[in-house]
Amino acid sequence: MAQGHRRPKKNLRFSVLLEVLKDAFSRILDHRNPQKLNYQITDIYTAAFAMFFFQDKSLLEFQRQMENRYRLCNLTTVFGISKTPEDSQLRNVIDIHSYETILAIFKDYFSRLQRGKYLNKFQILGGRYLVTLDGSEYFSSKKLECEKCLSKEHKNGTITFLHQILQATIVHPDMKQVIPLAPEFIRNGDGGKKQDCEINAGKRLIHTIRNDHSHLPMIIVGDSLYSKAPFVNELNRLNYSYILVAKPDDHKCLYLDIEGLRQGNLLESHTTTEKNKIYIYEWSNDVYLNSSKDSPKVNFFQLTITDKSGKVTYRSAWVTDIPVTAETIEELVRAGRARWKIENECFNTLKNQGYHIDHNFGHGKKNLSESLFLINLLAFFLHQIFELSDTLYQSARATFSAKVEYWNTIRAAFRLILFNSWEDLLERINSPPELETLQRKRAQE
């Protein structure tokens, strides 16, 4: 271990987290004929994970070249894979098997971070956690489709087939890292003609999260799609707090009430100035979300930012169950604006910073597309864990200004050099043998 680098707590080390993955892979019910197995199911899924972990579309091909030369490869020494599967076999096997056991890994990893107290940094508003919800498309094609695809018919008669995801992610306004929870797929699956949608997936997801984390104090953060009475009432029933965007076009009755309070000087306000910008906070507690009989009462707050001339440069409003006061308003706004963390730090990273989440690694006919998404997301999760807990990983990453260069170097080393472990690879990145030799030679001169 390089001097000054403290290993992460035992239950968050790479070897332990990898065993959690492999245990979940081993519990996938294998439908294949036991007499005709060329590759073990654990090796197949672990090989797919290794590809995503190193953000390499062609990792398996490079590893086969190394295996042919040395009869040993880093997939064996680092990931414990006994036999590297063929690409086609990997896709075929993953397509026909259920990924249900894989979903439990998200809860396991979350619990390990929680026990290690690494999640304390994410607490806000009295020890609660911001859980942002947002949907994203990660596959589309006019040719490829499967039984779970959504479909979109265009005016010219063509049809696009889609895969979409609803992701829940724990964020904090001041943290670059994000913690992904098990996602909910927006997909067809019951044989019905009516297509699934994000709000229905949201209703399923908040039940899953509450079942997985029954005592965790959470604030659901979402856009205006979710600030409707049925969803808010369900959040109240499940004992969630919430901060949800409320747009004027979606909440006309609410905004009429707010405007009436403003004209009657009954809307509370607070103004600050920072860097030539004026921040105007307005709020009112205990107002009806809409005019329906089942409308819940909510607390409304709004931020308007203007320049010195009075020109509005930003405006957004939210509804919440948390009491809004002069002491809490600024932190509530920070929490509401942290909704963009899931787009910037999660989806943007997955799509544009090496994970290739919207690349077609294989679509399949049953489970392949969704399974590969989950395995890729778990690779991202491990990287987030290391960014929070592993000083050796953090030191290696700090050597490079850009994340893409960091992973380019790791991939190059992984292809060319045989390592004893993941930590061995990071040690080489932190202290290359050539540099050590040069330093010793200079010290002798």
C-alpha positions as CSV (number, residue, x, y, z in Angstrom):
1,M,0.0,0.0,0.0
2,A,1.4,3.4,-1.0
3,Q,2.5,5.5,1.9
4,G,-0.2,7.8,3.2
5,H,-3.1,5.8,1.6
6,R,-5.6,4.4,4.0
7,R,-7.6,1.4,2.7
8,P,-11.4,1.7,2.8
9,K,-13.3,-0.1,5.5
10,K,-13.2,-3.8,5.0
11,N,-16.9,-4.1,3.9
12,L,-16.2,-1.5,1.2
13,R,-13.1,-2.9,-0.4
14,F,-13.2,-3.9,-4.0
15,S,-12.8,-7.7,-3.3
16,V,-15.7,-7.6,-0.9
17,L,-18.0,-5.6,-3.1
18,L,-17.1,-7.9,-6.0
19,E,-18.1,-11.0,-3.9
20,V,-21.5,-9.4,-3.3
21,L,-22.0,-9.0,-7.0
22,K,-20.8,-12.6,-7.7
23,D,-23.1,-14.0,-5.0
24,A,-26.1,-12.3,-6.6
25,F,-25.0,-13.6,-10.0
26,S,-24.6,-17.1,-8.7
27,R,-28.2,-17.1,-7.4
28,I,-29.7,-16.4,-10.8
29,L,-31.7,-19.5,-11.7
30,D,-29.8,-21.1,-14.6
31,H,-32.2,-22.5,-17.2
32,R,-29.5,-24.1,-19.4
33,N,-28.8,-27.8,-19.7
34,P,-26.1,-28.6,-17.1
35,Q,-24.5,-31.1,-19.5
36,K,-23.9,-28.5,-22.1
37,L,-22.4,-25.6,-20.1
38,N,-19.3,-24.0,-21.6
39,Y,-19.3,-21.1,-19.2
40,Q,-20.6,-20.7,-15.7
41,I,-23.3,-18.1,-15.2
42,T,-21.3,-16.3,-12.6
43,D,-18.4,-15.9,-15.0
44,I,-20.7,-14.6,-17.7
45,Y,-22.2,-11.8,-15.6
46,T,-18.9,-11.0,-14.0
47,A,-17.3,-10.6,-17.4
48,A,-20.1,-8.2,-18.4
49,F,-19.5,-6.2,-15.2
50,A,-15.8,-6.0,-15.8
51,M,-16.4,-4.5,-19.2
52,F,-18.6,-1.8,-17.7
53,F,-16.3,-1.3,-14.7
54,F,-13.4,-0.4,-17.1
55,Q,-15.7,1.6,-19.4
56,D,-14.5,-0.5,-22.4
57,K,-16.7,-1.7,-25.2
58,S,-14.0,-4.1,-26.3
59,L,-12.5,-5.3,-23.0
60,L,-13.3,-9.0,-23.6
61,E,-11.5,-9.1,-26.9
62,F,-8.4,-7.6,-25.4
63,Q,-8.6,-10.0,-22.5
64,R,-8.9,-13.0,-24.8
65,Q,-5.7,-11.9,-26.5
66,M,-3.9,-11.7,-23.2
67,E,-5.3,-15.1,-22.1
68,N,-4.0,-16.8,-25.3
69,R,-0.6,-15.4,-24.6
70,Y,-0.2,-15.9,-20.9
71,R,-2.8,-18.5,-20.1
72,L,-3.8,-16.1,-17.4
73,C,-5.4,-12.8,-17.5
74,N,-6.6,-9.9,-15.4
75,L,-10.2,-11.2,-15.6
76,T,-8.9,-14.1,-13.6
77,T,-6.5,-12.3,-11.2
78,V,-8.7,-9.2,-10.5
79,F,-12.3,-10.5,-11.1
80,G,-11.9,-14.3,-10.4
81,I,-13.3,-15.4,-13.8
82,S,-12.3,-19.0,-14.6
83,K,-13.1,-18.9,-18.3
84,T,-13.7,-15.8,-20.5
85,P,-17.0,-16.2,-22.3
86,E,-17.5,-15.5,-26.0
87,D,-19.4,-12.2,-26.7
88,S,-22.3,-13.9,-28.4
89,Q,-22.6,-16.5,-25.5
90,L,-22.5,-13.7,-23.0
91,R,-25.4,-11.9,-24.6
92,N,-27.5,-15.0,-25.2
93,V,-27.2,-16.2,-21.6
94,I,-28.0,-12.8,-20.1
95,D,-31.0,-12.3,-22.4
96,I,-32.8,-15.4,-21.3
97,H,-32.3,-15.1,-17.5
98,S,-34.0,-12.9,-14.9
99,Y,-32.0,-10.2,-13.2
100,E,-34.2,-10.0,-10.0
101,T,-31.3,-11.1,-7.7
102,I,-29.1,-8.3,-9.1
103,L,-31.5,-5.6,-7.8
104,A,-30.8,-6.5,-4.2
105,I,-27.1,-5.4,-4.7
106,F,-28.2,-1.7,-4.6
107,K,-29.6,-2.1,-1.1
108,D,-26.6,-4.0,0.1
109,Y,-24.1,-1.4,-1.2
110,F,-26.2,1.4,0.3
111,S,-26.3,-0.3,3.7
112,R,-22.5,-0.7,3.6
113,L,-22.1,3.1,3.0
114,Q,-24.5,3.8,5.7
115,R,-22.7,1.6,8.2
116,G,-19.4,3.3,7.3
117,K,-21.0,6.7,8.0
118,Y,-20.2,7.9,4.4
119,L,-23.8,8.9,3.9
120,N,-23.7,11.4,6.8
121,K,-22.4,13.9,4.3
122,F,-25.6,13.6,2.3
123,Q,-27.9,14.6,5.2
124,I,-29.8,17.9,4.9
125,L,-32.8,19.6,6.5
126,G,-32.5,17.9,9.9
127,G,-30.8,14.6,9.0
128,R,-32.9,13.7,5.9
129,Y,-31.8,12.5,2.5
130,L,-32.7,14.0,-0.9
131,V,-34.0,11.3,-3.2
132,T,-34.3,12.8,-6.7
133,L,-36.6,11.1,-9.3
134,D,-36.1,11.5,-13.0
135,G,-36.7,9.5,-16.2
136,S,-34.4,9.0,-19.1
137,E,-34.3,7.1,-22.4
138,Y,-31.3,4.8,-22.9
139,F,-32.2,3.0,-26.1
140,S,-34.1,3.7,-29.3
141,S,-34.3,2.0,-32.7
142,K,-36.6,1.8,-35.7
143,K,-35.6,-1.8,-36.3
144,L,-34.8,-3.6,-33.0
145,E,-37.5,-4.3,-30.5
146,C,-38.4,-6.7,-27.7
147,E,-41.4,-7.6,-25.6
148,K,-40.6,-4.8,-23.1
149,C,-40.1,-2.0,-25.6
150,L,-42.2,1.1,-25.5
151,S,-43.2,2.4,-28.9
152,K,-43.7,5.8,-30.4
153,E,-45.6,6.2,-33.7
154,H,-44.6,9.2,-35.8
155,K,-46.7,11.3,-38.2
156,N,-45.1,9.6,-41.3
157,G,-46.2,6.2,-40.0
158,T,-42.8,5.0,-38.8
159,I,-42.4,3.5,-35.3
160,T,-39.5,4.0,-32.9
161,F,-39.0,1.4,-30.2
162,L,-37.7,2.7,-26.8
163,H,-36.3,1.7,-23.5
164,Q,-36.7,4.2,-20.6
165,I,-35.7,4.2,-17.0
166,L,-36.9,6.0,-13.9
167,Q,-33.9,6.5,-11.6
168,A,-33.9,7.4,-8.0
169,T,-30.6,8.9,-6.7
170,I,-29.5,10.3,-3.4
171,V,-27.9,13.7,-3.8
172,H,-26.7,16.7,-1.8
173,P,-26.3,20.2,-3.1
174,D,-22.6,20.3,-2.2
175,M,-21.6,16.7,-3.2
176,K,-20.3,15.7,-6.6
177,Q,-21.0,12.0,-5.8
178,V,-24.5,10.6,-6.1
179,I,-25.8,7.3,-4.7
180,P,-28.1,5.4,-7.2
181,L,-30.9,3.3,-5.8
182,A,-32.4,0.4,-7.6
183,P,-34.2,1.8,-10.7
184,E,-37.6,1.2,-12.1
185,F,-38.0,0.3,-15.8
186,I,-40.7,2.1,-17.7
187,R,-41.7,-0.7,-20.0
188,N,-44.5,-2.9,-21.3
189,G,-44.8,-6.2,-19.6
190,D,-48.3,-7.3,-18.8
191,G,-49.6,-8.0,-22.3
192,G,-51.9,-5.0,-22.2
193,K,-52.1,-2.4,-25.0
194,K,-51.7,0.6,-22.8
195,Q,-48.1,1.7,-22.5
196,D,-46.3,2.3,-19.2
197,C,-45.4,5.9,-18.3
198,E,-43.1,7.7,-15.9
199,I,-45.8,8.6,-13.3
200,N,-46.9,5.0,-13.0
201,A,-43.3,3.9,-12.7
202,G,-42.9,6.6,-10.0
203,K,-45.7,5.1,-8.0
204,R,-44.1,1.7,-8.1
205,L,-40.7,3.1,-7.3
206,I,-41.6,5.0,-4.2
207,H,-43.2,1.8,-2.8
208,T,-40.0,-0.2,-3.6
209,I,-37.8,2.4,-1.9
210,R,-40.0,2.5,1.2
211,N,-39.9,-1.3,1.4
212,D,-36.1,-1.3,1.0
213,H,-35.4,1.6,3.4
214,S,-38.4,1.6,5.8
215,H,-36.8,3.8,8.4
216,L,-34.8,6.1,6.3
217,P,-35.9,9.8,6.5
218,M,-36.2,10.8,2.9
219,I,-37.3,13.8,0.9
220,I,-38.6,13.0,-2.6
221,V,-37.4,15.6,-5.1
222,G,-39.0,15.7,-8.6
223,D,-40.3,17.9,-11.4
224,S,-43.8,19.2,-11.9
225,L,-44.9,15.9,-13.3
226,Y,-45.0,14.6,-9.7
227,S,-46.7,17.6,-7.9
228,K,-50.2,16.2,-8.5
229,A,-52.7,15.3,-5.8
230,P,-52.7,11.5,-6.3
231,F,-48.9,11.3,-6.2
232,V,-48.6,13.7,-3.3
233,N,-51.3,11.9,-1.3
234,E,-49.3,8.6,-1.9
235,L,-46.1,10.2,-0.6
236,N,-48.0,11.4,2.5
237,R,-49.3,7.9,3.0
238,L,-45.9,6.3,2.7
239,N,-44.4,8.8,5.2
240,Y,-42.2,10.7,2.7
241,S,-41.3,14.3,2.8
242,Y,-41.2,15.9,-0.6
243,I,-40.0,19.0,-2.6
244,L,-41.6,19.0,-6.0
245,V,-41.5,21.6,-8.7
246,A,-44.8,23.4,-9.3
247,K,-45.2,25.2,-12.6
248,P,-47.9,27.8,-13.2
249,D,-49.3,26.0,-16.2
250,D,-49.8,22.8,-14.2
251,H,-51.2,24.5,-11.1
252,K,-53.4,27.4,-12.2
253,C,-55.6,27.4,-9.0
254,L,-52.6,27.3,-6.7
255,Y,-51.0,30.3,-8.5
256,L,-54.3,32.2,-8.3
257,D,-54.3,31.7,-4.6
258,I,-50.6,32.7,-4.3
259,E,-51.3,35.8,-6.3
260,G,-54.2,36.7,-4.1
261,L,-51.9,36.4,-1.0
262,R,-49.3,38.5,-2.7
263,Q,-51.8,41.3,-3.5
264,G,-53.0,41.2,0.1
265,N,-49.4,41.4,1.4
266,L,-49.9,38.0,3.0
267,L,-47.1,36.2,1.1
268,E,-44.0,36.1,3.3
269,S,-40.8,37.1,1.6
270,H,-37.0,37.4,2.2
271,T,-34.4,39.1,-0.1
272,T,-30.7,38.8,-0.3
273,T,-28.0,40.1,-2.6
274,E,-25.0,38.1,-3.8
275,K,-22.5,38.8,-6.6
276,N,-24.7,41.5,-8.2
277,K,-27.7,39.2,-8.2
278,I,-30.8,39.7,-6.1
279,Y,-32.5,36.6,-4.6
280,I,-36.2,37.0,-3.8
281,Y,-37.7,34.3,-1.7
282,E,-41.4,34.1,-1.3
283,W,-43.5,31.5,0.6
284,S,-46.8,30.6,2.2
285,N,-47.7,27.6,4.3
286,D,-50.9,25.5,4.4
287,V,-52.4,26.2,0.9
288,Y,-54.4,23.8,-1.2
289,L,-52.5,22.2,-4.1
290,N,-55.6,22.3,-6.4
291,S,-59.3,22.8,-6.2
292,S,-60.3,19.1,-6.1
293,K,-61.9,17.4,-3.1
294,D,-58.9,15.2,-2.5
295,S,-56.4,18.1,-2.7
296,P,-53.7,17.9,-0.1
297,K,-52.6,21.0,1.7
298,V,-49.0,21.9,0.9
299,N,-46.4,24.6,1.6
300,F,-45.4,26.8,-1.3
301,F,-42.1,28.5,-1.9
302,Q,-40.5,30.4,-4.8
303,L,-37.1,31.8,-5.8
304,T,-36.8,34.6,-8.3
305,I,-33.3,35.9,-9.2
306,T,-32.8,39.2,-10.9
307,D,-29.9,41.3,-12.0
308,K,-29.3,44.8,-10.7
309,S,-31.6,46.2,-13.4
310,G,-34.5,44.1,-12.3
311,K,-34.4,41.6,-15.2
312,V,-35.5,38.1,-14.1
313,T,-32.7,35.6,-14.8
314,Y,-34.2,32.6,-13.0
315,R,-37.5,31.7,-11.4
316,S,-38.8,28.4,-10.0
317,A,-41.3,27.3,-7.4
318,W,-41.9,24.2,-5.3
319,V,-44.4,22.6,-3.0
320,T,-43.4,20.7,0.1
321,D,-44.7,19.2,3.3
322,I,-41.8,20.8,5.3
323,P,-42.8,24.0,7.1
324,V,-41.3,27.0,5.3
325,T,-39.8,29.8,7.6
326,A,-37.3,32.5,7.3
327,E,-34.8,30.1,8.8
328,T,-35.5,27.2,6.4
329,I,-36.3,28.9,3.1
330,E,-32.8,29.1,1.7
331,E,-31.9,25.5,2.5
332,L,-35.3,24.4,1.0
333,V,-34.4,26.2,-2.2
334,R,-31.0,24.6,-2.3
335,A,-32.6,21.2,-1.8
336,G,-35.1,21.9,-4.6
337,R,-32.5,23.1,-7.0
338,A,-30.4,20.0,-6.3
339,R,-32.9,18.1,-8.5
340,W,-30.5,18.9,-11.4
341,K,-27.9,16.7,-9.7
342,I,-29.5,13.5,-11.1
343,E,-29.2,14.9,-14.6
344,N,-25.8,16.5,-14.3
345,E,-24.0,14.0,-12.1
346,C,-25.9,10.8,-12.9
347,F,-27.4,10.7,-16.4
348,N,-24.9,13.0,-18.0
349,T,-22.0,11.0,-16.5
350,L,-23.5,7.7,-17.7
351,K,-24.1,9.0,-21.2
352,N,-21.1,11.2,-21.9
353,Q,-18.3,10.3,-19.5
354,G,-17.3,6.8,-20.4
355,Y,-20.2,4.5,-19.4
356,H,-21.9,4.7,-22.9
357,I,-25.3,4.0,-21.2
358,D,-27.2,4.7,-24.4
359,H,-24.9,2.6,-26.5
360,N,-26.5,-0.6,-27.8
361,F,-24.4,-3.3,-26.1
362,G,-27.0,-5.8,-27.2
363,H,-30.8,-5.5,-27.2
364,G,-32.0,-9.1,-27.1
365,K,-35.6,-10.3,-27.0
366,K,-36.3,-10.6,-23.2
367,N,-33.9,-9.3,-20.5
368,L,-30.6,-8.3,-22.2
369,S,-31.1,-4.6,-22.6
370,E,-32.4,-4.1,-19.0
371,S,-29.8,-6.5,-17.5
372,L,-26.9,-4.7,-19.1
373,F,-28.3,-1.3,-18.0
374,L,-28.3,-2.6,-14.4
375,I,-24.8,-4.0,-14.5
376,N,-23.5,-0.8,-16.0
377,L,-25.3,1.2,-13.3
378,L,-23.7,-1.0,-10.6
379,A,-20.2,-0.3,-12.1
380,F,-21.0,3.4,-11.8
381,F,-22.2,2.8,-8.2
382,L,-18.8,1.1,-7.3
383,H,-16.9,4.1,-8.7
384,Q,-19.1,6.4,-6.6
385,I,-18.3,4.3,-3.5
386,F,-14.6,4.5,-4.2
387,E,-14.7,8.2,-4.7
388,L,-16.2,8.5,-1.2
389,S,-14.2,5.9,0.7
390,D,-11.0,4.8,-1.0
391,T,-8.0,7.2,-0.7
392,L,-5.9,5.0,-3.0
393,Y,-8.5,5.4,-5.7
394,Q,-8.9,9.1,-5.0
395,S,-5.2,9.6,-5.2
396,A,-4.9,7.8,-8.6
397,R,-7.9,9.8,-9.9
398,A,-6.3,13.1,-8.7
399,T,-3.3,12.4,-11.0
400,F,-5.5,13.2,-14.0
401,S,-7.4,16.4,-14.8
402,A,-10.1,14.6,-16.8
403,K,-11.9,11.4,-15.8
404,V,-11.7,10.1,-19.4
405,E,-7.9,10.2,-19.3
406,Y,-7.9,8.4,-15.9
407,W,-9.9,5.5,-17.4
408,N,-7.9,5.5,-20.6
409,T,-4.8,4.9,-18.6
410,I,-6.3,2.2,-16.4
411,R,-7.6,0.4,-19.5
412,A,-4.3,0.6,-21.2
413,A,-2.5,-0.8,-18.1
414,F,-5.1,-3.5,-17.7
415,R,-4.6,-4.7,-21.3
416,L,-0.8,-4.7,-21.2
417,I,0.2,-5.7,-17.7
418,L,-0.8,-8.6,-15.5
419,F,-1.9,-7.4,-12.0
420,N,-2.4,-9.4,-8.8
421,S,-5.4,-7.3,-7.8
422,W,-7.4,-4.1,-8.3
423,E,-5.3,-2.5,-5.6
424,D,-2.1,-3.6,-7.3
425,L,-3.3,-1.7,-10.5
426,L,-4.0,1.5,-8.5
427,E,-0.7,1.2,-6.7
428,R,1.0,1.2,-10.2
429,I,-1.0,4.3,-11.3
430,N,0.0,6.1,-8.1
431,S,3.6,5.1,-8.2
432,P,4.8,3.7,-11.5
433,P,8.0,1.5,-11.2
434,E,9.8,3.7,-13.8
435,L,9.3,6.7,-11.6
436,E,10.5,4.9,-8.5
437,T,13.6,3.8,-10.4
438,L,14.3,7.4,-11.6
439,Q,13.8,8.8,-8.1
440,R,16.3,6.3,-6.6
441,K,18.8,7.0,-9.4
442,R,18.5,10.8,-8.8
443,A,18.9,10.3,-5.0
444,Q,22.2,8.4,-5.6
445,E,23.7,11.1,-7.8
